[in-house]
Amino acid sequence: MNDRSIRLQGDYITLAQALKVAGLADTGGMAKMLVREGQWQVNGVAENRPGRKLRPGDRLAHPQWGQWIIQAEA
């Protein structure tokens, strides 16, 4: 499975914000709902907190939608 990347514009991005950037949610509320369903993993560990901070090198994954890696801004 190929990793897609999300580039940071600061020190971190929250899990909910990352879903919006990846195009998986149109609104913040929708992103929070998707995270709270409990199917997301961050670095291989189940995560249901929308405010979870993601930093460069972190990986997020969903069984149906694939994987993303967080990258520092270029």
N, C-alpha and C positions, 0 to 999 in steps of 0.2 A: 504494500500500500504506500503510495507516494505522500510525503508530507507537503502540505501547503504552508505558507508562512504568513505571519502577521507582524508587520514592522511597528515597533514602538516609536512614539513621538515624545516620550518622557521616560521616567524611571520604571514605570509599570503600567499595566492595563488591567482592569478588572475582567473577570470571566464573562460577565454580562456584556461589557463593552466589546470584548473580543468577538463575541457571537455577532454583534451588530457589524463590526468591521469585516467579518468573514462573509457577511451577506445572509446569515441564517435567521436573522430577526430584523424586522422593520422598525421596531420601537424598543425602548428600554424595558417597558413592561413585558413585552413578548419575550425578550431575552431572559429576564428574571424568571419568568414562568418556565422556559425551557430548561434553565439550570436547576430549578427546584424540583423538576421531574426526576432528578437523580441519576440520569443516564450518562452524564459527562464524567470523564476522568481527567485529572491533572497529574502528570507524571506517573500514570498507572494507578492512581488512587481515586476512588469515587469522590465526587465533589458536588455538593448541592447549595453552596453559598455563592450567590451572584457577585458579591463583593470581593471574592477571593482574588488577591493580587497575583498577576502573572508577570514574570520577569524574563529577561533574555535566557534562552535555553529551555524554558518550560515547554512541555508538550501537552496539548489538550486533545482529547479523542472522544468520539461518539461511535457506538457500534454501527449505526446506519450511515453517518455522514462523513466518517473518516477522521483524519488527524491533521493537526496544525502545530507548527512550532513558532514560538515567540522569538523574534529577532530584534536586536538592537538597531536603532536607526542608523542608516549608512552615513 
